[in-house]
Amino acid sequence: MNPFEAELRAVPEQRYHHLHPFNLRMHAGELSREELRGWILNRFHYQRHIPIKDAHVLAKLPTSDLRRTWLRRIQDHDGRAPGEGGIERWLRLGEAAGLDRKELLSGEGVLPGVRLAVDGYVNLCRHGTLLEAVAASLTELFAPDLMRTRIAAFEKHYPWIDAEGLRYFQIRVRQGRQDSGEALALVLDWARSRTDEEKAVAALRFKCDVLWALLDAVDGAYR
């Protein structure tokens, strides 16, 4: 592993939201139903913007091969047909936890801090360089392990949530591993100078801050 890759991997190791107190309490089974539902509702605001930020990345990609590869990410979340995809699976998670689908889709109840955090990420992908936008997605390096931890925690501590609601997490284990591998290869190829490397690392730190800020808002509102 070259020093730049090691530097990238160190960012989520130290700053990814798997270390946030809210996630630690979630995985220890300490969240109330209100807290868990509040997280699902607010996190959905982030989930529904993933294909939007990926559309901004897609528009920056210079070749058909790269665009075809990145297009899969949008399809993974939006689905190839109605009733498919990660957004639909998150809606079903909400329903399994007792939330109304219409409430999730309305966006009512989303906290201001969550809106600001998500807007910040979308704007990075819209206005930043291609290198920065792709580097920011490298939080996915830690996502598969987080998903496995979350599945085990939900099954053990929150049996009142129907098991079918966990499909989002189960599928993201594979998708996250594939997405992060592809993105890491691109960032390592595109960063040709120390300045490029520093911009990539800064973008990844910013993305970690986005996820952390989202949980700060939820933790403060529902505790």
N, C-alpha and C positions, 0 to 999 in steps of 0.2 A: 504494500500500500504506500503510495507516494505521500509526502507531507501535506499536500493540498487536500487530498481525499480524507486524510486523518483529521485535518482541521474542520472540514465540513461535517464529518461524522461526530465530532466532539460537540458541535453546537446543540443538536437535539438531545444528545446524551446529558448535557448539563441544563438545557433550557426548555425541553419539550414538556408539554402539559401533563405527561404521565406523572410528573413530580408535584403537580398542583394539589394543594390540600383538598380541594373539592373532589378531584379524581381519586385521591387516596381514601377519602371517606366513602366514596361510591363503591370502591372495590373492597372495602372492609365491611360493607353492608350497613353503613351508618346513616344513609340518607332516608329521610321521610318520603312518603308518597308525593307530597307537595314539592319537595326539592327535586325529586327525580323527574316528575312531570314538567317542572319549570325548566330543567336542563334540556329535556327532549324538545320542548317548544322552542326555546331560544337557539338550540343547536340546529334546529331545522332551518332557521334563517341563514345560517352558514351553509348548510347542505345544499339549499336551493340555489345558492350563488356559485357553487363549484363549477357547473357547466358554463356559467357566464364568464368567470375568470378564465376558464379554459378556452372559451371562444376568443378572448383577447390574445391569448398565447397562440392559438391556431392562426390568427390573422397575421402574426409576425413571422411565422415559419416560412423559409424561403423555397422549400422543395415539396413536390407532391408526396414523396416517400415520408417525409417528416409530418406533413399534414395528415396523411392517412393514419399514421401511428397515433398522433395526438387526438384525432377525431374519435378514436375508440374511448377515450376518457369521457368525452361528452356523452357518447352513447351509453357508457356504463352508468352514468347518473340519470340521464333523461330517458333511457331505454330506447329501443328501436321501434317500439309500438306502445300505445297507451296501456297502462297497467304493468309496465316493466321498469327496471332500472332502480338505481340507488335511492332516488328521491321517493319513488313509490314505496320502497321497502322501509324508508324512514317514516313515512306516513303510517304504515302498518305497525311500526314500533309504537308510534304515538297512540294508535287505536288500542293496541295490546295493553298499553299503560293506562287506558281510560280517558284519553283525550279525544276530542271530536276532530275529525279530518278538516271540517270547515274552519274550525278555530286555528289549526295549524296553517292552512292555506291563506287565511285572512291576514296573517302577520300581526294581528292585534295581540298585545301582551308582550311583544318582543322588546327587550330592555334597550334604552338608549345606548348604553355602553356596548351592547352586542352589535347594534346597528353601526356604530362608529368603527368597531374593530373589523367587521366584515367589509365595510366600505373601504377601509384602509387597504385591505388585501386585494380587493377588486381593482382599486386604483393603482396599486403597484403593478399589477399585471397589465393594466390598460396603458399606463404612462411610462413604466420602467422599460429597461432594455429586455431583449429576449433572454439574455443570460440571467438577469435578475429574476425574471418571472419564472423561469424553469428552476432556478436554484431555490426559490422560495418553496417550491413543491416538495423539497427533499425532507420535509418533516415526515413524509411517507416512509422513510427509512425505519422509523420506530413504530409506525402504525400497526404492522402485523402482530407484533408482540403485545401492543396495547389491546388490540381486538381480542386476542386469545385470553388475556387477563380479564377483560370485560365480560366475555361470554361466561367464563367460569364464575365470576362474581354474580352475574345476573341469575344464573341457574341456582347458585347456592343461597343467595341472600334475598332475591326478589322473585320468588316463585309465583307471586300474584300477576306477574307479566307473562302472558302466553308465550310459549317457546317459539312460536312462529314469528313473533316480533323480533327475534334475535337474528333473523336472516341477513339483515344489513351487515352486522358485525362478521358473521361467518363468511360472507362472500368477499368482504374487504380484506380478509387475510391474504387471499390469493391476489386480488387486484392490487393491493398496496405493495406487495413484493414486486410485481411486474412493473408497476408505475415507477417506483423508486429506482429500480435497476435501470430502466430506460432513461430517466431524467438524470441520474448520476453520470451515466456514460456521456450524455450530451454536455453537461456542465464541465466535466473533465476535459472534453475535446475542445470546447469553445473558449475556455479561460486560458489565454495565451500569454498573459503578463501578470505580474504581481498585482497590478491595479485591478485587472479582471477578477482575480482570485478574491481580493478584498471586497469587491462589490458583490460577488456571489455569497460570500460568508455573511455580509451585512444583510442581504436579502433574506437569507435563511434565519438569521437572528430576528429580523422583523416579523417573519411568519410565526416564529415561536412566540413572540410577544403578542401577536394577534390572538392566538389560541389561548394564551395565558390571560389576556384582558377579557376575553369572552367568559372564561370561568370566574374571574374576579367579579364581573357584573352579576353572574348567576348566584355565586356564593353569597354576595352581599345582600341580594334581594330576597332570597328564600330561606336563609338560615333562621 
